[in-house]
Amino acid sequence: MPDAARHEPITIRVSHTRPPVMSTIRVLIADDHPLVRVGLRRALADDGRFAVVGEAGDGRQAVVLAERLAPDLCVFDVRMPGVDGIEAMTDVVRARPEARVVLLSAFDDDVVIGTARSKGAVGYLTKDTERDLLCDALARAAAGEAVFAGPDGDRPMQTHPSDTSIG
């Protein structure tokens, strides 16, 4: 026991500071339906990881805003009048190769999903995706993960219509 008497007690210091918070994900939304833009903006704001820095009602306006605002993530509706979401995404990715664009659609379409992938989308999600799953997928897309739902996608999530779905 003489050896045990020589050991001094160990002091453990616990930090009471909060862990570093990941920076807010700056998002640009483009959809020709104002109600969908409002719902998406609210869902992202409620989540807390996102800040919507701009909204566009068509693809042409989305391209201009993406170049001006340099968001971390663009969420574009596939079908918009004039310049559609895929064409807008192509222009944004050409101008800003680091841009991350997720296409959002009411339709699960193999051809559109394949086109989106080939032209630079980091994701394709349907509008019936539950809010929490959508926000998680968008955060993962902003971090560089591919988030494709649908028959030709990676299926990182299940989509279920519910009272918390978007648009």
Summary of the structure (lengths in Angstrom):
residues: 167
radius of gyration: 21.0
end to end distance: 72.1
largest distance: 85.9
contacts: 519
relative contact order: 0.15
helix: 37%
strand: 19%
